[in-house]
Amino acid sequence: MTSLYNSLLVLGRGIGQVMFQNNALSGLLMLIGIFLNSWQMGILAVSGNIISTLTAYFSGYGCDDIKNGLYGFNGTLVGIASGVFMELSLSSLLLMTVASCMSTWIARLFSFQRSLPGFTAPFILSVWILLGFCTWIVPDILLVSDTVTDTTQGINYFQTFSFGIGQVMFQGNIWTGLFFLIGILVNSRTAVFYTVFGALLPIPLAFLLGIDAEMLNMGLMGYNGVLCAIALGDKSWEGLVWASCSVLLSVILQIIGMNLGITTLTAPFVVSVWIIMGIQKLVIPITEKS
């Protein structure tokens, strides 16, 4: 019974860590939110989490990192992404398994250096490799988007806000976004502030840059900002400024990526935070000397 309980804690933390929450209850609330939107995605999230975590366990990686869900959150995202981009079949599930394992191995490679935290880069690289393989070898397995752009609709600000949080895990559902927010709240009030801040700040910039209401309503401009804000934000004014810069940069990178036809995933978040961290390393020593 104790072993099962501990395993559930690892599973919950692995989901919560997608949004930097090392808390099993946070992960459980987020998982409920996913199931509210799609039971298939909920199962895929759990499957990817378990596969990537077991890969770390059988590969002999650090027990503390495994317990804290650090090898589970990328696999969680890979599992969900498999349902977003591929038709569910035995072949797609096998490919999802391979990609989930791959995310763990890539995460391990990032742990060998301390210059750049991996964040969701293992998930991004694994899914890009997966999509590249499917495009060249088994294109029929990929889902074809038939979205029709409606440029006549207005901005639904509450939906844009909630979807911006939910889209961190590919979820386009108002209740899902709210459950994610509650999941963060039970662990950190500071993180909740930055979640709200990161979801709202991209809206005016995206609007000024000519992004149509449909893209905003789908939350596609907000989810990277949410992750940027949580990653860099703290209780200081400096943290707020750095987080703001990263959020705004992520919006620009997202727009550039979409215009180039790139499946951006959370790459704008990762790249923008890496850039801000690099600037911090240059600026902070100069400030201390002066």
N, C-alpha and C positions, 0 to 999 in steps of 0.2 A: 504493500500500500504506500509506504514511504517512497519507494522508487518511482511509482506512478505519479505521486504528488510532485516530486522533484522534476520529473520529466515534463509535467504540465507547466511548472514554473519556467522551465527553460523554453518551452514552446511559447508561452505568453510573453516572456522577455524578448524572444526573437522577433515577434510581431511588433511589440512596443518600440524596439530599437530602430525600426524603420523611421520613426519620428523622434529618435534620440531619447526614448523613455525606457530606462532600465527598470521596468515595473511590470510584473505579470498581469496585474489587474488592468493596467493601461492597455496591454496587448489584448486581453480578453474583450474589453469594450470595443477596441478597434475591429477585432474579429467579428463581433456581433454586428457592427456596422457594415462590414463586408457582406455577411450573410443576408442582411436586410436588402442589399442591392442585388446579390446573385449568390445562390447557394453553390453553384458550380465554382465561382471564383473563391468562395470561402474554402471549399475543399482543396482547390489548387493552392491556395495560400498556405494551408496547413501542410499539404504534401511537400511543397517546395521547402518549407521550413524544416520539416523532419528530415528530408533527404540531405539538405545541406548541413544540418547539424550532425547527422550520423556520419556524413563524410568526414567532418572534422574529428569526430570521436574515433573512427577507425583509422584515421590518418595520424593519430597520436598528438593532435594539437592541444594547446593549453586548456586545462580543465576549467580554470576561472573564466576564460574567454568564452568557452562553450556554455557554461552556466549562465553567463550574463547575456546570452543571445547574440553575441557578436558574429557568430558564424551562421546564424539563422535568418537574419533580416534580409540579406541579399537573396537568399533562396526563396523567401516569402514573396519578394517582388518578381523573381523569375517565374515562380509558379503562376502568379496572377497574370503576368505578361503572356504566358503561353496560351491562356484562355482568351486573351485580347487579340492576339495576332494569328493564332492557328485554330483550325477546326479540331474539336475534341475527338481523338481517335487513339488507338493503341500506338500508332507511330508518333503522334504529337506528345503523348505521355512519356514515351521512351526518350524523345528529344528533350522534353522538359527535365527528365531525370538527369540526363547528361549535363544540361546547362546548369542545373542546380548544383551538381557536384563541381562543375567548373567554377562557379561563383565562389565556392569555398576555397578552392586552390588558389584563385586569383587574390582573394582576401588575404590568404596566408603570405603571398608574395609581397603584398603591401606592408605587412607587419614586419618585414625584414629591414625596412627603412623608416626613418622618423621625420623626414622632411615634409611629406605630404600624407595626411590621413586618407585612407581609401574611400571613406563614406560609402556611397552607392556605386562607385566605379566598378567593382566586381560584377554587380548586376548589369550595369550598362554594357560592359564589354562582353559578358556572357550572352546577353540578348542580341547584341549586334552580330556576334559570331553565329548565333542560332538563326537569325533572320537571313544572314548572308548565305548560310548553308542551304536553308529552305528555298531561297530565291534561285540558287543555281542548280540544286539537285532535285528538290521536291516542291516546285512552286504551287502545285495543286493543293497543298496542305494549308497554304496561307489564306486567311480570310481577306476578301476584297471589300474595301470601304465603298459604300454607296451613299455617303453623306451628301446631301444637297444643301448648299449654302443659302440661307435666307437672310438677305441684307436688309429686309424691311423691319425686322423685329427690333425692339428696344432692349436696353440693358436691364436685366433683372438683378439688382444689386445683391439681394439676399442669396439668390441662387448662385451668382458669381462667387460670392464669399464662401458659401458652404461647399460648392463643387471644387473651389480652389484648394480646400483642405482635403477633400475626398480624393482628388485626382493624384495625390501623392502615391496612392495605391490603385490608380486607374478607376476610381469609383465616381460615377456621375449620378449621385443621389444625395438629396439634401439631408436626409436623416443620417446617412453614412458619415457625411462631413461633421455633423453635430456629435455623433458618437465618438468620432476621432477626437474632437475638441474636448469632450468630457473625459476621454481616456487620458489626454494630456493633463487636464486639470487635476485629476486625482494624484498625479505625481509631482507637478510643478506649476505654481502660479506664474512664475516668470516665463516659463515656456508657453503657457497659454497666452500671455500678453503678446509674445513675439509671433505666435501662430496667427493671432488675429491681425497683428500689424503686417506680417508677411503676406497675408491673403488680401489685405485691403490696399496696401501701397502700390502694387502693380497696376491697379485699375486706372488711375488717372494717366499714368505714363503710357500704358498701352492704348488708351483712348486718344491721347495726343499724337501717338505714332500711327494712327489710322487703322488700328485693329478693329474689325467689325464686331458688332454686339454678340453674334453667335459664338465666336471664339471666346469672348469674355464670359458669356453665360455658361459655356462648357467647362470653365475653370482652368483652361489651358494656359492662361497667363499668370495664374496664382500659385500653383503647387510648388514650383521651384523656389518662389519667394518665401513660402512657408518654411521650407527646409533651410534656406539661407539664413532667415531670421533666427530660427531656433539654434542653428549651429554657431552663430557668431554673437548673438545677443546675450547680454548679461545685465546686471543691475546698475551699471555705470552709464554715463552719458556717452563715453567713448564707444562702449559696446553697441549702443543704439545707432551711433553714426556709422560704425563699420557695418552693422547689419543692414542699415538703409542702403549703403553703397552697394553691397552685395546683392540685395533684392533687386534694385534698379538695373544693375548690370545683368542679372539673370534674365530679366524681361527682354533686354536688348539681344542677348544671346539666343533666347528662345525664338524671337521673331526672325533673326538671321537664319537660324537652323531650319525653321519652318519654310521660309522663303527658298531655301536651298533644297527642300525636299528631304531633309534629314529626319529620321525618327529620333527625336532628341532625347526622349525618356527624361531622366533627371540630370543629363549632362550639363545643362546651363547652371544648375545648382552647384555641381561639383567644380566646374571650371571657374565660376565666379568666386566661390569661396577660396579656392586655391590662389586665385589672383589677389584677392584681398589679404589673405594670409601672407603672401609674398610681399605685398606693400607694407603690411604691418612690420615685418622683419626688417625692412629698410627704414621705416619712419620712426619706430619706437626707440631704437638705439640713439638716433639723432636727437630725439626729444629729451632723452635721459641725459645726454651730454650737455645740452643747452640749459 
